[in-house]
Amino acid sequence: MKTLKFLILLMLSINGYSAVEYRKFDTVQQEQAYKILTEELRCLVCQNQTIADSNAALAQDLRRQVYEMLRQGKSKDQITDYMTQRYGDFVLYNPPFKAKTGLLWIGPIVFLLLGLVMLVLFSRRKKQLEEVDIPDAELKKEQEKKAKVKGLLEQGEQS
């Protein structure tokens, strides 16, 4: 049991050994621009994380590249343009509305509308099926089946 506790604590302490990146900036504006850019650029490996949040090697390389470009005096727009030219609009967490990215912006709305239309159509169809008159003979058969099932269930509960 002590060994198990030790292994669990050992596994939990692995996070303590993760490296912390430290960057020294000349101005506060550069540091703020770095934070904003790393939170606006998507990690191309993780795809659901920014390069600020990701520990992937590519994200580390992109952070280093953003840092070096800021140190060279490039603006946020120049860095963003460079990244989109190199990696495409996918590298941006909020891609601009263009013909290429139109599906990203319009797609969710289209799927939502399609879902609502299907919901309305199915509910109308269900109402129409419920309103259809069932002949008396079929209704009696259904009632007999229900009575049989109810009887079988009651027999099962008694035994």
N, C-alpha and C positions, 0 to 999 in steps of 0.2 A: 504494500500500500504506500509506503514511503517512497518507493521507487517511482510509482505512478504519479504521485504528487510532484516529485522532483522533475519528472519529464514534462509534466504540464507547465510548471513554472519556467522550465528551460525554453519550452516552445513559445510561451508568452513573452519572454525577455528578448526574443530575437529582434523585435521591432526596435529595441534600444540601440542596436548596432547599425541601424540604417544611417546612411550618410546625409548630412545636412549641407546644402549648397549655400555658400556665402559669396555674395557679389558686392564689390565696392564700387560705388558710383561717385562721379565728380559732383553732381548736383542732385537735389531732391527731385527735380523735374524728371531727370533720367530714371531715377528709381521708381517714380510713379508711372512713367511710361512703360517701364519694364514690367511692373505688376499688371498694368492694364493689358499689355500685349500678350503676356503669358496666360492671362485669363480669357482672352478673346480667340486665341489660336487653339485648334483642336489637335490632339495627339493622333497621328495617322495610324498608329499601331492599336491603341486602345479604342479609339473612335467615340467613346462616350466620356472622355475626360479631356480637360484642357491640358496644355503642356505644363502648366503650373502644378497640376494634381498628379500627373503621371510619373511613374518611375522607370518607364521604358527608356532604352538607350537612345532611341530616336528623339524622344521628348527632351532628354538631357542635352542632346546635340542641338536641337532647335532653341532651347533656352540659352545655350552658350552662344549660338549664332545671333540671337536677338540682343544679347548683352554686348557682343562685339560690335554689332551694327550701331547700337546706341552710343557706345564709346567712340565710334568713328564720327558721330554727329548726325547720323541719319534720323529723320523724323519718323513718327509712328506710321504716317501714311506711306512713306517710302518703304518701310520694313514690311508693312501689310501688302503693298503691291509686289514686292520681291517674293514674299511667301506664296501669294496667289499665282504669280507667274510660274513659280517653280512647282507648286503642289496642286494648283487649281483652287476653285472656290470652296472645295470641301474642307480645306484647312481652317476656314473661318467658322466660328460657332454660329454667327448670324450672317449667312451669305447674302449678298445683295440680290434684289429681284431682277433676274435676267431671263432670257429665253431658256438657258441651260438649267437654271435653278427654279424655274416656274413651277415645276412639279413638286418641288420641296415645299413651296409656299401654298400652292393651290390644292395639292393632293389630299391633305387631311380634311379640308372642307368638302371636297368632292366625295370622299369616302363617307363622311358624316351624312351628307345629303342622300347618298345612295342607301345608307343604312336606314335612315328615316323613311325614305320612300318604300323600301322593302318591308319595314315594320307596318306601315299603313296598309300596304297591299295584303300582307298576310293576315292582319287583323280583320280587314274587310272580308277576305275569303273565309275566314273562320266564322264570322257572323253569318255569312251566306249559307255555309254548310249547316249551321245550327238552326237556321230558319227553314230548311228544307223539310217538307212534310214526310214523315215516315209512315208507310202503310201500317194498318193495325196488326197484320200478321207478323211483320218484322218486329214491331214493338213488343208483342207478346213473347216472341222468341227471345228477345233481349232480356225481358223481365224474368223469363224462366231461367236463362243462363245466370243472371245475377242471383236468383234464389238458390240455384245449385251451388254456386261458389260460396254464398253466405252459409249454406248448410254444411259444406265441407270445412269451412273455416271454424264453424262452431263445433263440429265433431273433433277437429284437431285440437281445439282449446280444451275440450273435455278429457281427452286422453292423455 
